[in-house]
Amino acid sequence: MGIVTLIISAMLVSNVVLVRFLGTCPFLGVSKKISNAIGLGLATIFVVFFSSLLSYGLYHLVLKPLGLEFLSLVSFILIIASFVQFVEMFLKKYIPSLYRSLGIYLPLITTNCIVLAIALENIGNNYSLVETIVYSLSVSAGFLLVLILFSVIRERIDSLNRVPQAFKGAAIALIITALMTMAFFGFQGLV
């Protein structure tokens, strides 16, 4: 039951974008097209999952036994930057259209506070390896879910072409975000 609660909490109740307000830059910037949202969401899942796993192992197998816990932040940032660089090189070589469409938002995964927050929370909450895996996948899947929902809504609104001129662009995006945030706060009673 603890794992199911962790999944529901990470994806819906404490959604990283709409409830905790982390990662709003790629959320607002990449969500104009569904394909871009899915691409960035999957890249983020990959980076979050593997950087959390490596950070967990480094912390528990190297830093903690040697009494070097104070190096965790720096080492986690290096791990995250390495994985993002790998994803960027992979997309550039094998999926160049997605690489071009994501633009600056792809390297911004490195500075995306979601990735570092999850790695630090896994250590701070003293999660086991299984809980680290579940939490990392659930939070990043929640990020992907919100990106897809938001991009679908934005594409639908753009196709209707009924938004008043004063609300076009960032204004309507922020209004949609506020409405989605209120909807996700409705999940607070689940866990």
C-alpha positions in Angstrom: 0.0 0.0 0.0 2.9 2.3 0.7 4.1 2.1 -3.0 0.7 2.9 -4.4 0.3 5.8 -2.0 3.7 7.1 -3.1 2.8 6.9 -6.8 -0.6 8.7 -6.3 1.0 11.3 -4.1 3.9 12.0 -6.5 1.8 12.1 -9.7 -1.4 13.8 -8.6 -1.5 15.0 -5.0 1.9 16.7 -4.9 2.3 17.2 -8.7 5.7 18.7 -9.2 4.5 21.4 -11.6 1.0 22.3 -10.5 1.2 21.9 -6.8 4.9 22.4 -6.0 5.5 24.9 -8.8 8.8 23.4 -9.9 9.8 23.1 -13.6 7.4 25.8 -14.8 9.9 27.1 -17.4 9.8 24.0 -19.6 6.2 23.5 -18.7 5.2 26.8 -20.3 7.8 26.9 -23.0 7.5 23.4 -24.6 3.8 22.9 -24.3 2.6 24.5 -27.5 2.8 21.2 -29.4 1.9 17.7 -28.1 4.9 16.1 -29.9 7.3 18.5 -28.1 5.7 18.0 -24.8 6.0 14.2 -25.1 9.6 14.5 -26.3 10.7 16.7 -23.4 8.6 14.7 -20.9 10.3 11.4 -22.0 13.7 13.0 -21.9 13.0 14.3 -18.4 11.8 10.8 -17.3 15.1 9.3 -18.6 17.3 12.0 -16.9 15.3 11.9 -13.6 15.3 8.1 -13.4 18.9 7.4 -14.2 20.3 10.4 -12.3 18.3 9.5 -9.2 19.5 6.0 -9.4 23.1 7.0 -9.8 22.8 9.7 -7.1 21.3 7.2 -4.7 24.1 4.7 -5.3 26.8 7.3 -5.1 25.4 8.7 -1.9 24.9 5.4 -0.1 27.9 3.5 -1.4 30.6 6.3 -1.5 29.7 9.6 0.1 28.0 8.4 3.2 30.5 5.7 4.1 33.4 8.1 3.6 31.7 10.9 5.5 31.5 13.1 2.4 27.8 13.8 2.5 28.5 17.5 2.0 29.6 16.8 -1.6 26.1 15.4 -2.5 24.8 18.5 -4.1 27.8 19.0 -6.3 28.0 15.4 -7.3 24.3 15.2 -8.1 24.6 18.3 -10.3 27.5 16.6 -12.2 25.5 13.4 -12.7 22.5 15.3 -13.9 24.5 17.4 -16.4 26.1 14.2 -17.7 22.8 12.6 -18.4 21.4 15.7 -20.0 24.4 15.9 -22.3 23.9 12.2 -23.2 20.2 12.8 -24.0 21.1 15.9 -26.1 23.7 14.0 -28.1 21.3 11.1 -28.6 18.5 13.3 -29.9 20.8 15.3 -32.1 22.0 12.1 -33.8 18.8 10.0 -33.9 15.9 12.4 -33.7 17.1 15.7 -35.1 13.6 17.1 -35.7 12.8 16.8 -32.0 16.2 18.1 -31.1 15.6 21.3 -33.1 12.0 21.8 -31.9 13.0 21.5 -28.2 15.8 24.1 -28.7 17.0 25.7 -25.6 14.6 23.7 -23.4 16.6 20.5 -23.8 19.8 21.7 -22.1 17.6 23.4 -19.6 16.8 20.0 -18.1 20.1 20.4 -16.4 18.9 23.4 -14.5 15.4 22.1 -14.2 14.8 22.1 -10.4 12.7 19.0 -10.7 15.6 16.8 -11.5 17.8 18.0 -8.6 14.8 18.1 -6.2 14.0 14.5 -6.8 17.6 13.3 -6.3 17.8 15.3 -3.0 14.4 14.2 -1.8 15.2 10.6 -2.3 18.2 11.1 0.1 16.4 13.5 2.4 13.3 11.2 2.8 15.6 8.2 3.4 13.9 6.2 0.6 15.0 2.7 -0.1 16.2 1.8 -3.6 12.7 0.5 -4.6 11.1 3.7 -3.2 13.7 5.8 -5.0 12.8 4.1 -8.3 9.1 4.4 -7.8 9.2 8.0 -6.6 11.6 9.1 -9.4 9.4 7.5 -12.1 6.2 8.7 -10.5 7.2 12.4 -10.2 8.6 12.5 -13.7 5.5 10.7 -15.1 3.4 13.3 -13.3 5.5 16.0 -15.1 4.8 14.2 -18.4 1.1 13.9 -17.7 0.8 17.6 -17.0 2.8 18.6 -20.0 0.6 16.5 -22.3 -2.6 17.8 -20.7 -1.5 21.3 -21.0 -0.3 21.0 -24.6 -3.6 19.3 -25.6 -5.5 22.2 -24.1 -3.3 24.8 -25.7 -3.5 23.2 -29.2 -7.3 23.0 -28.8 -7.6 26.7 -27.8 -5.3 27.8 -30.6 -7.4 25.8 -33.1 -10.6 27.5 -32.0 -9.1 30.9 -32.5 -11.7 32.4 -30.2 -9.3 33.8 -27.6 -9.6 37.6 -27.3 -6.5 39.5 -28.5 -5.6 40.7 -24.9 -5.4 37.1 -23.7 -3.4 35.5 -26.6 0.0 34.0 -25.9 1.3 33.9 -22.3 -1.8 35.3 -20.7 -4.1 32.5 -21.8 -1.3 30.0 -20.9 -1.2 31.3 -17.4 -4.9 31.2 -17.0 -5.0 27.6 -18.2 -2.2 26.8 -15.7 -4.2 28.4 -12.9 -7.3 26.4 -13.7 -5.2 23.2 -14.0 -3.6 24.0 -10.6 -7.0 24.4 -9.0 -8.1 21.0 -10.5 -5.0 19.3 -9.2 -5.5 20.7 -5.7 -8.7 18.7 -5.7 -6.6 15.6 -5.4 -5.4 16.7 -1.9 -7.8 14.4 -0.1 -6.6 11.2 -1.8 -3.6 10.6 0.3 
